[in-house]
Amino acid sequence: MRERYAVRLVDQLGLDAPLRAVAVHALQGGKRLRPMLAELLGRSIGAPPAALVEVATAVEYLHTASMLLDDLPCMDDAAERRGVPAAHVRFSEAQAILAAVALVSRSYAILLGVDGGGALALHACETVARTMAPGQALELAHDTTQSREMIERIHEQKTASLFALLGRLVAAIAGASTDITKKVEAFATLLGRAYQIIDDIEDRNEPGEARANLARLLRLDVLTAQARDLLAEARRIIMEVDAFGELTALVGWLEHRLDASG
């Protein structure tokens, strides 16, 4: 699945040089957790496969755009991303910004091409405008005075909100009931929160790590217990929907990664 999406994400870019080169650079590597989650959720609740791929692609473009912007010197000032030079280092700050704008626009365009795409694109616009962008602004405003509550709020807005959007979009294209939609969105949100904690733990000793990181503020055992509780709640919520056991297996994969991160 990871390799398949690596090819598709590049094929669907629709960008010309030089922005295409910047986007391709930003898309390389990564775990593709969001596309994986989209496919597993979609299979469990009966989402149309073709529309599901479009939704997964659109959300991954939003995620990649957010990373391009996060890495900028005026944001997190990260020189590397996924073991290679950040896009603004490899190319330029201006090219990284323009590539991010192009990816966000492509995301909306892809969603608009799906049946009922107007509502899907609106959900995406609202997530970017009301949660993701404000989350980054909040991190910048409190870069030297971050409490646990503040970091968790930042993570909720920057990371968990995109997982929640994914769950909402998959439920929408599946024509899911209100009850199932709430369960799917809650499950995705919990996974997003747990995933961010695991990421914080894994990055706690990275030199030059500037972003909000709970693992630099809390004891490892406290943070690990919090992630386990989130994953346990995610497993409980999704049991009714998990027709093939794949979502429970995904929770188990994150638990294994949590064990390895300590």
C-alpha positions in Angstrom: 0.0 0.0 0.0 2.8 2.4 0.9 4.5 1.9 -2.5 1.3 2.2 -4.4 0.5 5.5 -2.8 4.0 6.8 -3.3 3.5 6.4 -7.1 -0.1 7.7 -7.1 0.7 10.8 -5.0 3.3 11.8 -7.6 1.1 10.9 -10.6 -1.8 13.0 -9.4 0.2 16.2 -8.7 -0.7 17.9 -11.9 2.1 20.5 -11.4 4.8 21.7 -13.8 8.4 22.4 -13.0 9.8 23.8 -10.8 7.0 23.2 -8.3 6.6 19.6 -9.3 10.2 18.9 -8.2 9.6 20.6 -4.8 6.4 18.6 -4.2 8.0 15.3 -5.3 10.8 16.0 -2.9 8.4 16.7 0.0 6.3 13.5 -0.8 9.3 11.1 -0.6 9.4 8.8 2.4 6.8 8.8 5.1 4.8 6.0 6.7 1.6 6.8 4.7 -0.5 6.2 7.9 -3.3 8.4 6.7 -3.9 6.6 3.4 -3.6 3.3 5.2 -6.2 4.5 7.7 -8.5 5.7 4.9 -8.4 2.4 3.1 -9.0 0.3 6.3 -11.9 2.6 7.4 -13.4 2.6 3.9 -13.3 -1.2 3.6 -15.0 -1.5 7.1 -17.9 0.8 6.3 -18.3 0.3 2.6 -16.9 3.4 1.0 -16.5 3.3 -2.8 -12.9 2.2 -3.6 -12.3 4.9 -6.3 -13.6 7.7 -4.2 -11.6 6.4 -1.2 -8.3 6.6 -3.1 -9.2 10.2 -4.0 -9.9 11.2 -0.4 -6.7 9.5 0.8 -4.7 11.4 -1.8 -6.3 14.7 -1.0 -5.6 14.4 2.7 -2.0 13.3 2.1 -1.5 16.5 0.0 -2.8 18.6 2.9 -0.5 16.8 5.3 2.5 17.3 3.0 1.6 21.0 2.5 1.6 21.5 6.3 5.0 19.9 6.6 6.4 22.2 3.9 5.2 25.2 5.8 6.1 23.8 9.3 9.8 23.4 8.3 10.3 27.0 7.1 12.7 29.2 9.0 9.9 31.4 10.1 8.0 28.4 11.6 9.8 25.4 13.1 13.1 26.2 11.3 13.8 22.5 10.4 16.8 21.8 8.2 15.8 18.2 7.6 12.7 16.2 7.1 12.6 12.4 7.0 16.4 12.2 6.8 16.8 14.5 3.8 17.2 18.3 3.5 13.9 20.1 4.0 12.3 21.5 0.8 13.2 25.1 1.7 16.9 24.0 2.1 17.0 21.9 -1.1 15.2 24.5 -3.2 14.2 27.8 -1.6 11.8 29.3 1.0 9.7 30.8 -1.8 9.5 27.5 -3.8 8.5 25.6 -0.6 5.7 28.1 0.1 4.4 28.0 -3.4 4.5 24.2 -3.5 2.5 24.1 -0.3 -0.1 26.4 -1.8 -0.3 24.3 -4.9 -0.8 21.1 -2.9 -3.6 22.6 -0.8 -5.3 23.7 -4.0 -4.8 20.2 -5.6 -6.3 18.7 -2.5 -9.5 20.8 -2.9 -9.7 20.1 -6.6 -9.4 16.3 -6.1 -12.2 16.4 -3.5 -14.4 18.5 -5.8 -14.1 15.7 -8.4 -15.7 13.2 -6.1 -19.5 12.7 -5.9 -20.7 15.2 -3.3 -17.3 16.8 -3.5 -18.5 20.3 -2.6 -19.2 19.2 1.0 -16.0 17.3 1.2 -13.9 20.2 0.0 -15.7 22.5 2.5 -14.8 20.1 5.3 -11.2 20.3 4.2 -11.2 24.1 3.9 -12.7 24.4 7.4 -10.1 22.1 8.9 -7.2 24.1 7.4 -8.7 27.5 8.3 -10.2 26.7 11.7 -7.8 24.2 13.2 -4.5 23.5 11.4 -3.4 27.1 10.7 -4.5 28.3 14.1 -2.6 25.4 15.7 0.6 26.5 14.0 -0.1 30.1 15.0 -0.6 29.0 18.6 2.7 27.1 18.6 4.5 30.2 17.3 2.9 32.4 19.9 3.9 30.1 22.8 7.2 28.8 21.5 9.0 29.6 24.8 6.1 29.1 27.3 4.6 25.7 26.4 2.7 23.9 29.1 1.3 20.4 28.8 -2.2 21.8 28.1 -0.8 24.1 25.5 1.1 21.4 23.7 -1.8 19.1 23.7 -4.0 21.8 22.3 -1.5 22.4 19.5 -1.3 18.7 18.7 -5.1 18.5 18.7 -5.3 21.3 16.1 -2.2 20.5 14.0 -2.3 16.6 13.9 -5.5 15.1 15.3 -7.7 17.5 13.3 -6.4 16.1 10.0 -7.0 12.5 11.2 -10.5 13.6 12.2 -11.1 15.1 8.8 -10.0 11.9 7.2 -12.5 10.0 9.2 -15.3 12.5 8.4 -14.5 12.3 4.6 -14.5 8.5 4.5 -17.8 8.3 6.4 -19.3 10.9 4.0 -18.4 9.0 0.8 -19.6 5.8 2.4 -23.0 7.4 3.2 -22.5 6.3 6.9 -25.2 7.1 9.5 -24.6 9.8 12.0 -23.8 7.3 14.7 -21.1 5.5 12.6 -19.7 8.9 11.4 -19.2 9.9 15.0 -17.5 6.7 15.9 -15.2 6.8 12.8 -14.3 10.4 13.5 -13.7 9.8 17.2 -11.5 6.7 16.4 -9.4 8.7 13.8 -9.0 11.6 16.3 -7.8 9.2 19.0 -5.3 7.6 16.6 -4.0 11.0 15.6 -3.5 12.0 19.2 -1.7 8.7 20.1 0.4 8.9 16.9 1.6 12.4 17.8 2.6 11.2 21.3 4.6 8.3 19.8 6.2 10.7 17.3 7.2 13.0 20.2 8.7 10.1 22.1 10.7 9.0 19.1 11.9 12.5 18.4 12.7 13.5 22.0 16.5 13.3 21.5 16.6 14.7 18.0 19.1 17.6 17.9 17.6 20.9 16.8 14.0 19.6 17.5 12.2 22.9 18.0 8.5 22.1 17.8 6.1 21.5 20.7 7.1 18.1 22.1 5.4 16.5 25.1 8.3 14.1 25.6 10.5 17.0 26.6 8.1 18.1 29.3 6.7 14.8 30.8 8.2 11.6 32.2 8.3 8.8 29.6 6.2 6.5 31.7 3.5 9.2 32.0 3.4 9.9 28.3 3.4 6.2 27.4 0.5 5.5 29.7 -1.4 8.4 28.1 -0.8 6.9 24.6 -1.9 3.5 25.7 -5.2 4.9 27.2 -5.9 6.7 23.9 -5.3 3.5 21.9 -7.4 1.4 24.2 -10.3 3.9 23.8 -9.8 3.8 20.0 -10.1 0.0 20.0 -13.2 0.1 22.2 -14.9 2.7 19.9 -14.2 1.0 16.6 -15.1 -2.6 17.6 -18.6 -2.3 16.3 -17.4 -1.0 12.9 -14.3 -3.1 12.4 -15.8 -5.8 10.2 -12.5 -7.4 9.2 -10.4 -6.8 12.3 -8.1 -4.5 10.3 -8.6 -1.4 12.3 -7.9 -3.3 15.5 -4.8 -4.6 13.9 -3.8 -1.0 13.1 -4.2 0.0 16.7 -2.0 -3.0 17.6 0.7 -1.8 15.2 0.7 1.6 16.9 0.9 -0.1 20.3 3.9 -2.1 19.0 5.5 1.1 17.8 4.9 2.7 21.2 6.6 -0.2 22.9 9.6 0.2 20.6 9.8 3.9 21.1 10.8 3.8 24.7 
